[in-house]
Amino acid sequence: MKKLHITLSAFLLCTALSSFKPVANSVLTKDVISKKSPGNRYYADEGEKLFMDRADTALALMERAAKKLPIVGVAIVSYIPGETTHSWISKMKVVGQMTRGASNLLGVASTKAAEMADTFQDSGSGIRPPLKGEYGYQGGVIRKVNSGYIIAVFSGGSSPQDKEIAIEGADLLVKYFNSKQ
């Protein structure tokens, strides 16, 4: 009986292990993974890699533009791969301070980005009433590139100042995407 129990257990274990596939093979196939980058990070497409290689440069440009005005706040740049928003990657930089009084500038910047990810229009465009979590704030821009969309947002100044700073970051990233493709 003991021998039968061991044999049956071994059979069940072998059956279970034969159907096991590592997560990397079942989720990230060769079709999805484009390149291995420094630091052993995989990117789903060339656009993501390009974005991550250039996002800090765009944020630094936005920071310089804010300091020229001079204002403080939060800058965010994001990349949405493809034609619809199913995911994005982003980077954020605090330019002086993240909160001011009763305002969380990161929260304001994030609501601008969220609105644009849904409407594919600059934030506060008014093409529809704001949804819960959106406030219709202006100051974020979205730009189409061949592989998806670039979003750039600033929060901390007036709406025209925020938009001016956001345009700096978006235009720089678009230039990189357009020269790559």
TORTI-212482 format. One line per field, with one value per residue (C-alpha): residue number from 1; residue in one letter; x, y, z. Coordinates in Angstrom, 2 decimals, always signed. Each point is the difference from the previous one (the first is absolute). Example, Ala and Ser with C-alpha at 12.3 -4.5 7.8 and 13.67 -1.06 7.14 Angstrom:
num	(1|2)
residu	(a|s)
c1	(+12.30|+1.37)
c2	(-4.50|+3.44)
c3	(+7.80|-0.66)
END
This chain:
num	(1|2|3|4|5|6|7|8|9|10|11|12|13|14|15|16|17|18|19|20|21|22|23|24|25|26|27|28|29|30|31|32|33|34|35|36|37|38|39|40|41|42|43|44|45|46|47|48|49|50|51|52|53|54|55|56|57|58|59|60|61|62|63|64|65|66|67|68|69|70|71|72|73|74|75|76|77|78|79|80|81|82|83|84|85|86|87|88|89|90|91|92|93|94|95|96|97|98|99|100|101|102|103|104|105|106|107|108|109|110|111|112|113|114|115|116|117|118|119|120|121|122|123|124|125|126|127|128|129|130|131|132|133|134|135|136|137|138|139|140|141|142|143|144|145|146|147|148|149|150|151|152|153|154|155|156|157|158|159|160|161|162|163|164|165|166|167|168|169|170|171|172|173|174|175|176|177|178|179|180|181)
residu	(m|k|k|l|h|i|t|l|s|a|f|l|l|c|t|a|l|s|s|f|k|p|v|a|n|s|v|l|t|k|d|v|i|s|k|k|s|p|g|n|r|y|y|a|d|e|g|e|k|l|f|m|d|r|a|d|t|a|l|a|l|m|e|r|a|a|k|k|l|p|i|v|g|v|a|i|v|s|y|i|p|g|e|t|t|h|s|w|i|s|k|m|k|v|v|g|q|m|t|r|g|a|s|n|l|l|g|v|a|s|t|k|a|a|e|m|a|d|t|f|q|d|s|g|s|g|i|r|p|p|l|k|g|e|y|g|y|q|g|g|v|i|r|k|v|n|s|g|y|i|i|a|v|f|s|g|g|s|s|p|q|d|k|e|i|a|i|e|g|a|d|l|l|v|k|y|f|n|s|k|q)
c1	(+0.00|+2.84|+1.63|-3.28|-0.36|+3.57|-0.52|-3.29|+1.53|+2.95|-2.36|-2.12|+3.08|+1.46|-3.32|-0.27|+3.60|-0.26|-2.77|+1.86|+1.47|+2.06|-1.88|+2.49|-0.74|-3.76|-0.50|+2.90|+0.55|+2.69|-2.68|-0.52|+3.54|+1.97|+3.35|+1.89|+1.23|+2.61|-1.00|-1.67|-3.33|-2.30|-2.20|-3.12|+0.89|+2.61|-2.19|+0.19|+3.78|+0.32|-2.29|+1.96|+3.28|-1.28|-2.53|+2.55|+1.19|-3.56|-0.59|+3.25|-1.12|-3.37|+1.77|+2.16|-3.10|-1.77|+3.00|+0.13|-3.59|+0.76|-2.46|+0.16|-2.13|-0.06|+0.85|-1.15|+0.74|-1.70|-0.02|-3.09|+0.93|-2.51|-3.27|-1.98|+0.90|+0.58|+3.24|+2.54|+3.42|+0.86|+2.54|-0.59|+2.21|-0.70|+1.14|+0.43|-3.00|-2.70|-2.65|-0.96|-2.42|-3.00|+0.95|+1.78|+1.66|+0.76|-3.70|-0.94|+2.57|-1.23|-3.63|+1.07|+1.87|-2.93|-2.41|+2.31|+0.49|-3.75|-0.78|+3.24|-0.42|+1.97|-1.20|-2.94|-1.09|-3.67|-0.92|-2.01|-0.86|+2.73|-0.48|+0.43|+3.68|+0.41|-0.38|+0.37|+3.29|+2.00|+3.76|+0.66|+0.65|-0.21|+1.78|-0.41|+3.14|+0.19|+0.10|-2.49|-0.42|+2.18|-1.54|+1.73|-1.46|+1.07|-1.83|+1.02|-0.54|-2.93|-1.65|+1.86|+3.33|-0.62|-0.84|+3.07|+2.23|-1.81|+0.44|+3.77|+0.17|-2.48|+1.66|+3.40|-1.29|-1.90|+3.22|+1.79|-2.85|-0.24|+3.76|+0.01|-2.80)
c2	(+0.00|+2.35|-0.68|+0.81|+3.25|+1.08|-0.94|+1.88|+3.07|-0.03|-0.30|+2.95|+2.12|-0.74|+0.80|+3.30|+0.99|-0.89|+2.58|+2.67|+2.83|+2.81|+3.31|+1.66|-2.54|+0.05|+3.76|+1.64|-1.82|+0.88|+1.88|+2.36|+0.46|+2.20|+0.59|-0.52|+3.33|+1.00|-1.23|-3.13|+1.81|-1.22|+2.40|-1.05|+2.12|+2.37|+2.97|-0.91|-0.31|+3.31|+1.69|-1.28|+1.02|+3.59|+0.67|+1.47|+2.41|+1.19|+0.42|+1.98|+2.30|+0.48|+0.77|+2.67|+1.53|+0.13|+1.59|+2.69|+1.09|-0.52|-2.53|-3.28|-3.10|-3.46|-1.18|-3.31|-1.54|-3.20|-2.29|-1.95|-2.75|-0.63|+1.62|-0.57|+0.37|-3.41|+0.91|+2.75|+0.65|+3.29|+1.97|+2.84|+2.72|+2.34|+3.48|+1.74|-1.34|-2.64|+1.68|+3.62|+0.90|-2.28|-1.09|-3.20|+1.04|-3.62|-0.81|+2.93|-1.03|-3.60|+0.98|+1.97|-3.05|-2.32|+2.20|+0.08|-3.78|-0.33|+2.88|+0.21|+3.79|+2.55|+0.17|+2.28|-0.13|-0.05|-2.60|-1.75|+0.68|-1.13|-3.50|-0.81|+0.43|+2.63|+3.71|+1.46|+1.71|+1.38|-0.27|-3.41|-0.88|-3.23|-0.66|-2.85|-1.87|-2.95|-2.57|+1.59|+3.22|+2.28|+1.80|+2.88|+1.79|+2.71|+1.17|+2.94|+3.17|+1.53|-2.10|+1.84|-0.39|-3.68|-0.57|+1.93|-2.23|-3.18|+0.92|+0.20|-3.60|-1.39|+1.66|-1.34|-3.57|+0.24|+1.14|-3.12|-2.27|+1.57|-0.17|-3.69|-1.08)
c3	(+0.00|+0.90|-3.39|-1.81|+1.96|-0.91|-3.66|-0.19|+1.71|-2.41|-2.98|+1.16|+0.67|-3.43|-1.67|+1.83|-0.75|-3.69|-0.47|+1.97|-2.05|+1.49|+0.14|-2.32|-2.73|+0.36|+0.47|-1.81|-3.26|-2.52|-1.95|+2.95|+1.27|-2.34|+1.66|+3.18|+1.25|+2.56|+3.41|-1.45|-0.59|-2.74|-1.94|-1.86|-3.03|-1.37|+0.96|+3.69|-0.17|-1.84|+2.51|+2.99|-1.62|-0.54|+2.77|+2.42|-2.69|-0.59|+3.74|+0.36|-2.83|+1.70|+3.28|-1.69|-1.61|+3.39|+1.71|-2.72|+0.76|+3.14|+1.33|+1.91|-0.32|-1.54|-3.52|-1.47|-3.38|-1.18|-3.00|-1.09|-2.45|-2.78|-0.94|+3.20|+3.65|+1.51|+1.75|+0.22|+1.42|+1.58|+1.95|+2.44|+1.40|+2.89|-1.00|+3.34|+1.87|-0.35|+2.15|+0.53|+2.74|-0.32|-3.56|-0.96|-3.28|-0.88|+0.35|-2.25|-2.62|+0.15|-0.59|-3.08|-1.32|+0.75|-1.93|-3.02|+0.08|-0.49|-2.37|-2.01|+0.21|+2.01|+3.58|+0.69|-3.65|+1.00|-2.64|+2.71|+3.64|+2.42|+1.39|+3.70|+0.77|-2.72|+0.58|-3.48|+0.86|-2.89|-0.23|-1.53|-3.62|-1.98|-3.27|-2.49|-1.05|-2.39|+2.79|+2.38|+1.99|+2.10|+2.98|+1.78|+3.00|+2.41|+3.09|+2.16|-2.00|-1.82|-2.71|-2.82|+1.85|+0.66|-3.66|-1.19|+2.13|-1.08|-3.67|+0.52|+1.24|-2.51|-3.00|+1.01|+0.33|-3.29|-1.68|+1.29|-1.09|-3.45|-0.61|+1.03|-2.32)
END
